[in-house]
Amino acid sequence: MITALIIKDFAIIERLELVLSEGMTVLSGETGAGKSIVIDALNLVLGGRASAEVIRHGSDEAVVEAVFYLGPGLREQLLPVLESSGVPCEEELVVRRVIHRGGRGRAWLNAVLVPVQVLRAAMRAVVDISGQHEHVSLMDVGRHVTLLDRYAGHATQLAAYGTHYRRLREGLSRLTTLREACAARQARLTQLDEEIAALAAVAPETGEVARLEAELHELSHAEQLRAVAHQAIDVLYEREGSVTDRLHQTETELQRHARLAASLSTLGDQLATVRTLVTEAVFELRRFATLESDLGRIDWIQSRLALLERTQRRFLCEADALPAVLAQLQAEREALVSGDESVAALEKQIATDGELALRAAIDLSQRRAAAAQTLEAAVERSLHDLAMERARFVVGFTGKQQVEDLGPHGLDQVEFLLAPNPGDPPRPLARIASGGELSRVMLAIKEVMADNDDVGTYVFDEVDAGIGGATATCVAAALKRVSANHQVLCITHLATIASFADHHFAVVKSSDGERALCSVAKLNEEERTREVARMLGGLTITTTTMDHAAELIDRARAPGTTTGCS
C-alpha cells in the first residue's frame, strides 16, 4: 500500500506531497489539470521509462519518491529480489527516482542505489496500473500462470511439483558437469598423473620451509654460535664457581637452615628448579657447541628450498599448502576414474526424478484447465457488469507433455486472451488498443481474484472511458468491492465513481503568470460535495447540482450499494 507520494519538479508539478490511506481514493479535476501527470510520476517509481522532457522547465532534475507499506505476503515475494541487490526488506519500502537533465537517472530502494531493471522487477508485485502505462501486470504474460494458480489455490500442488522439478534440474546440472568432465577425462588424467608424480617426487611437508631456513641460518653462523655456546656453558656449568655450583651451594645452605624458617625450604626447592632449568639450557647449548659448518648440508638445504620455490610457483600456492594440493589432485583423479559409474547412476536417478516431476506437472495442468473454466466465467460476469456485455475472456494454454518441456511452472504456458466484440477472435491483452477496455479487464480480474492477490495497490486510469449511467455505478461498485482488500487509486471524470470514494483529491492547474502549476488537495466533506457537483454540472454549480451530488454520495454509502451489480 502506498502511504506517501512526493513529486518535485515533474512536468507542471513544482512540489506535491500526497498522504494516502487504505480504501478507495479518487483523483478528479478539469481536463488537462494534471491528473494523469500524477500517475505518470508514480509510474516512474515503478520502473517506467523516463526522459529529461519530464523535468519541469527551469529545473535540473525531477524527483519522485514513494513510501510503501508491505504486508507479510508481499515481503515474502520481494525478499529474493531485494536481498540479491543488498536491499533490506522491511515493513516499509522507500523508493526514490531521480531524472537528471544532463544525464541518466538513478533509482534507490531503501536508500540502496539499484539498476532500474531491479526497481521494475521489485515493484511488479507492489502496484498494478491499468490504462496506457508501462507498469501493467496483465501485460506480463509470464505472470498469468501465477495469477491462475493463485485463483485456484494450487499452493500444495505447486510445492510438490517444485520439489521434483528442483531435484530434476539439480541432477541435470550435475550430469552436464560430470559429462563435460568425462569428455576431457583422459587428457585431465594424464595431466593429473604428471602433477601428482611431480608433487610426490618433491614430497613437501607442512612447515618444511621454515625449518630449513632456520637450519640454514644456524649453519651459516656456526662459528659464532660455537663460541657463544662454549662461553655460556663455561659460565653456567663447567668453571669452578659456575652458576650451577653456586645455586647448588645456596640451595644446600638454605635447606640446612630450614629449621629456622619454613620458607627457606620452599626457597631451596625453587633454586633447585632454577638449577634444573640451567642444566637443561646447558644441554641445548652443547648442540650449538658442536655445530660444524657442513657445506654439504648447506648445499642440500639451498637446493631443497629452490625446489620447493619452483614447485610452489608451478602450483600457484605457498609451499605449506602443497601437501593439501597433492591430496586434492589425488581426490580429483579418483573421482575421474569412477566417473563412468557416476554418470550411469546419475542418469538413472534423473529418469526417476523426471517421471515424478512429469506426473506432478500433468496433475497441475489438469487442475489448471478446470480452474480456467471457472475463472473465465467469473471474469466474464464481471466484464458484463462493466459495460463489456459481449466480451469473451479466455485462458489460453500452450504446452507439451514431455519431460523436456518442463519449466518452473510445469508444462503450461498460460496467457489471458480477450475478444471484446462478437465475432472477434480472442487476442492477447497487450493487443487491446483501448486503455479503458484494458482498465476494465484489469478491474474484472482483480475483483475476481481480490482474495488471492498480494499486490497492495491498484491504480485505475481511464476505467470510466466510454461509460456512464448504470454502467458507471457498476464500475464504481466493483472498485469499491476491490478496495475492501486492496488500496485503490482511481482517476475519474465521472461523479458516480467519485461518489463511492473513501478519500477524494482534487487536481487543479493554475498559473503564476509565467508557468503552469499543478496542485492536489484532499477534500473535506463539503469540498467533496462541491467537486462532485462540478463533475455533474460543469463550471456552473447550482443548488440542484449540489443536492444531486450530496444524494449521490449518500446513496454510495448506503448498505448493499456495492452488491447491486455483482
N, C-alpha and C positions, 0 to 999 in steps of 0.2 A: 504494500500500500504506500502511495506517495503521501508523505506528511508535509513536505515543503518543496516549493519550486521557486528558484531565484533566477531571474533573467536580467542581464545587463548588456546594454549597447547592442541589442539584437534587432535588426530591421528598424522599425519605428519605436521600439521599446527602449527607453533610456535606462530605467531600473524598475523592476517589478518583483514583488515578493508575494507569493501565494501560500497560505497555510491551508492545507486540505485535510479533510476528515473522511471517515467511513461513510458508506451510503452512496446516494446518487447526487452528483454535483453537476450543475448546468452552467455553461458559459453562453451568454447571449449578447447581442448588440447589433447595431446597424450593419448593413452590408459594407464591407471594406473597413470596419472598425479595427480589425486586427485579431479576430478570434482564432483564425487558423494559424496566425503567427505564433500564438502560444503553443499550439500543438506542434508546429514546426520546431520550435525551441525544445520541446520535450523530446521530439524525435531525435534531436541532436545528442542528448544524453543517453539515448538508447543505442547509439552507434550509427545513426544515419549519416549520410554523406553531407558535407558542408563545403562552402567556398567562401572566399573573402567578401562575396556580394552580400552575405547576411549581416556583415558588420555595419553598425549604424554610422551614418555619414558623420565624419569628424572624429571618429574613434579609431584606435589602433587595433582593438580586439573586441570580440564578443565572448561573453561568459555565460554559460548556463550550468546551474547546479541544482541537483535534486537529492532529497533525502527520502529513503525508503525504509519502511518497517518490514522486516522479513519474518514470516511465521516459521514454525519448525519444519514443515514440509518443504517450503521454498528454500530454507537454508540448506537442507539436505541435498536438494537438487543443485544448488550453486556451489556447494563445497568443493567438488573436483575442479571446476573452472577457476575458482578464486584461489585455492591452495596451490594450483600449478603455477600461478603468477605471483605467489607470495602475498596475496591479499588476505587480511584477517576476515573471517566470516563471522559476523556478529549479528545481533538483532537489528542493528541499524546499518544501512549501507548508504554512504555518501558518494555520489557520482558528480564529477566536475569535468566539464568540457570547455576548452578554450580554443577559439579560432583566431589566428593572427592574420593581420592584413598582409604582412610581408613574408609569411612562411607557413609551414604546416601547423596544424592544430595539435593539441595534446589532450589526453584523457587521463583521469585519475579515478581509481576505485579505493575508497577509504584511505586517501592520501598516498596511494601507491600508483606511480606512473605506469600505465599499461598501454599496449597497442590497441587501436580502435577495434580490431577484429576480436580481441579478448572482451572488450566492453560489449560489443554486439552479441557475442556468444552468451555472456552472463545475463544480459538484460532480456534475452528472448524469453526467459522463464519468469520475468518480473512484471512486464507490461505488454498488453496487446493493444495495438492501434488499428482501427479499421479505417477505410477510406483510401485516398490516394497517397499512401505513405509507404516508406520502405519497411517499417517495422510492423509487419502484419504477419502474425504467426501462421495464418492459414495459407500464406504464400510459400511457406517452407514445407514442401511435400514430405520431407523426412520426418516431420512431427505428426503426420496424420495417423500413422500406425500407433504412435504413443497415445494420441487422443482417443482412438478407438479402444485401445486396451484399458485406458482409464475409465472410459464409459462402461465397458463390460466388466470391470473388476477382475482382470486377469493376473493380479499380482502373484498368486500362488503358482499358476502355470508358467508365468514369465520367470519366476525364481528357479523353478525346476529346469526349464529349458536353459536358462543362463548357466546353471551349474554344468550341465552336459556340454554346452557349447564352449565354455571356457576350457574344460578338460580337453575337448577335441582340438581347439586352437593351440593350446599349450603343447599337446602331443605332436601336432603337425609342425609346430615351430622347432621342437626338439629334433624331429625326424629330418627336417631340412638341414639343420645344423650338422646332424650326425652324418647324413648322406654327403654333404659337402666335405666333411672331414674324411669320410671314407674314399671319396673320389680322388683326393690327394694323399691317400693313406700311405702308399708305397714311397712316394717322394719324401713325405714327412718322416716316415720310419727310418729311411736312410739318413736323413738329416739328424734325427734324434740319436741314432746309433753313433754317429760321428761325435755329436756333442757329449753324449753320455761317456763314450770312451775317452774323450779328451779330459773331461772333468774327473773321471775315475782315475786316470793316469796321474793327474795332479794330486788327487786325494786331499782336498782342502779341509782344514779343521777350523771350527769357530774359535776366534781369539788367537789364531796362529800368528798373524802378522804382528800383533802387539808383543807376543812372547819373543819372536825372532828379533824384532827391532831392539827390545830390551837387552837380549843376549849380545847382539852385535855391538851395542853401545858399551857394554861391560868389557868385551874382548878388545875393543879399540882403545880402552883406557886401563888395560891390565896392569901395567907397571905402576901407575899411580894408585890403583886400588890395592895392590900388594903392599906398597909402602904404608898406606894409611892403615890397612888391616894389621900389619906387624906392630906398628906403633900402638894401636888401640889394644891389641892382645897383651903387649908388654905392660901397659899401664893397668889394665883391668885384671890380669891374671898371672903373668909369668915373673915379673920382677919381684924382688924382696920388698915387702911393704906394699904390694899391689892392692887394688881396690877390694878384691875378694878376700885377701888376707886380713885387711883391716876390718871389713864387715864381719868376718868370722870372729875375730878377736872381740869386737864390740858386742856382738851377739852373745858370746860366751860370758863376757863380763856382766851383761845385763841379766842373763839367766841366773848367774851366781848370786846376784843381789836381789833376786825376785822376791825373797822373803821380806825385804824392806818395803816393797810396794808392788801390789799385784799387777799394776800397769806395766812394770818393767818386763814381765814375762811376755805380755802382748807385744810390746815394742821389739823384743827379741825375735818373736815369731815374724814380725813384719820385716825385720832386717834379713831373716833367713829367706823370706820370699824375694827380697831385692837381690840377694846373693844368687839365688836360683836364676833370676832373670838375667843377671850379668853373665852367669855361666852360659846360658843359652845364647846370649849375644856373642860371646866369645866363640861358641861352636859355629855360628853363622859366619863370623869374621874369618875363621880358618879357611872357609871356602874361597874367600877373596885372597887370603894369604898364599894360597897355592895356585891362584889363577895364572894361566900362561896365555900369552898372545898367540893362539893357534891360527896361523894363517890359512891352513886348510879349512878349518871350521868357518872362518870369516868368509872365505870364498864361497863355501857351500851356502851359507845363510844369505849372502848377497844374490847368489843365483836363484835361490828359492824365493826370495822376495820379488825378484824381477819376474819370475814365472807367475807368481800369484798376481802381480800387477797386470801382466799381459792377459791372464785369464779373466780378471775382473773387467778389463776393458772389452774383451770379447763378449762377455755375457751381460755387460752393462749393469753391473751391480758392485757393491762393496765386497771385499774378499770374505768377510764374515758371513755374507749371505750365500756364498757359493754352495755350501752343503745343502741348503734348502732348495736352491735351483736344481741341483742334481736330483733331489727327491722328487721335485715337480716333473722334471723331464722323464724320470722313470715311471711315474704315475701316468703321464700322458701316453707313453709308449704302451703301457699295459692296457689302457683304455682303447687305443687304436687296434691293438692285437685282437681284442674281444669285440671290435666294432661290428662285424658281420652278425654275430649273435644278437647284439643290442638292437640292430635295425630290424631283424625279424620279430623280436619280442615287442618292439615299439609299434610296428605295423599291425600286429595282432591286437594290441590294446587300442590303437586308433580305430580299427574297424569296429570294435565293440562300442567305443565312445560315440562313433559316428552313427551307429544304428540307434543308440539310446537318444541321441540328440535329434535324429530324424523323426523318431516316434513322438517325442515331445513337441517338435515343430508342427507335425501333422495334426496333433491334438489341438494345438494352439490355433492353427489355421481353421479347423472346423468350428472352434468356438468363436473365432472372429467372424466367420461367414454368418453364423447365426446372430451374433450381436449386431452385425452391419445392417441386417434387415430391420431390427428394432430401431437402430439409430436413424436409418433412412426415414422410417415412418414418423418418428418423433420430430426430426428436423423439418420434414415437410409440413407437419401440422403447425409447427411454429412459423414456418415461412408463409403459410396460407394466412395466418393472423397478421402478418406483416406486409400485406398488400402484394404478395407474390403467390397468388392463389393457385396458379397453374404450373408453378415451378416444380421440377423434379430434382431431388437430391440423391446422388448415387455414390456409394462407397465402392470405388473400383479396385480390383485385385489383379496383380500380375505376380507370377512366380512359378517355380517348378517343384518337383518332388524328389530331387536327388540330394545326396549329402553335399555334393559340390556346390549346391545353390544356397546352403545355409548361411545366414548372416546374423548380426547381433540381435535382430528382431525375429528371427526364424526364417521361414520360406517366403513370406509375403512382402510385397511392395504395395502399399496402400495409398490411394490418392482420392481425395474428395472431389467429386465432379458435380456440375450443376447444369441443368437445362432450364433456363429462365422461362422459356415460352414453349407451348405445344409444338411439336414437330422439330424442335431443336435437338440435336444430339448432345448428350452430356459432355461438357468440356471442363478442362481444369479450371480451378477458381482463378488462377493467375491470368486467364484469358478473358475474364469478365471485365468489360470496359467500364461499367458504371461503378463509381465509388459508392453510390447509395445502395446499389444491389449488394455489393460486397459487404458493406456495413451491416445490412440486414441479415445476410447469410451468417456473418460472424455472430450477430446477436442471437440468431436462432440456435446456432451450435452451442454458444456459451450458455444460453438458457437451458438447453437440454442437459448440458454437462456441468451445470453450476455446482453440483456436489462433488465433482470428480476432478476439478481443475485447481492446481496450486497457484496459478497466476493470480497475483494480488490485485491488479488494476486493469480495467478495460477502458479504453478510450474510443469513443464513437464520434466520428466526423462524417457528415453527410448522411447520417442514418435517416434523416427526415426528408431526403431529396425525393421529390415527386409524390409525396403522400399528403394526406390531410383527412379531416373528418374522423370517422370511426377508426380508420386505419391508424391515424396518429395516436389515438387513445390506446390502441392495442400495442403499438410500438412503445409508448410511454410505460404502459403496464409491464411489458416484458423487461424494459430497462430497470424498472423498479424491483421486479422479482429478482433479477440478476444481482442487483445491488444489495440484496439481503446477505449474500455470501461473498461478494467481491466489491471493491471500490469501483464506482462507475463515474467516468468523466464524459460529458456529452456536450458537443457544440450543437446548438439548435436555433432555428428561426421560428419554430412553432410554439405558440403559447401553450398548447395542450401538453407537449412534452415538458416544457419548463414548469408547468404547474405541479408535476409529480416530484420535483427535485426536493432533496433534503437540504441542499445548500445551493444558493444561486449567486453567481458572479456576473456583473455587467462589464462588458468591454467597451471602452469609449475612446474614440480618436479625437484629438484636439490639435491645436497649433499654437506655438509660441510666437507666431509671426514670421518665423523663418523656416521652421521644420515641423513636420507632423509628429505627434506624440501619441502613444497608446498607453492607456491606463486600465487597470482592472480593479474593481471594488466589490467586496462582498456586501450583499444587500440585506437590510433588515426586513422585517415583515411588511412594513408599509412601502419601502422602496421596491421590494419584490413584487407587490401587487401592482405598483405603477409600471414596472418593467413588463410584466405580463400584459397589462393593459396596452402598453405601447406595441407589443408584439401582435395584439389583436387588432388595434385600430390605427396604427401608424403614429405620426407625429402629433395629431390632434387627439388628446385624451379627454374623453367626456365622462360624466358621471355614470353613464350607461356602460361604457367600456370598463371603468373601474369596478362597477358592480359585477360585470361579467367575469372579470379577472379574479375577483375575490371568490366568486362562485366556482370557477374552475379549480382554484387552489383548495377550497373546502371539499369539493367533490373528489379530488385526487386523494385527500386524506381519509375519506370515508372508508370504513371497514369493507373488505371484499372488492374494492375497486380494481385491484390488480389481478383478480381471478376471472374477470369477465370475458377475456379473450383466450383463455388457456383451456 
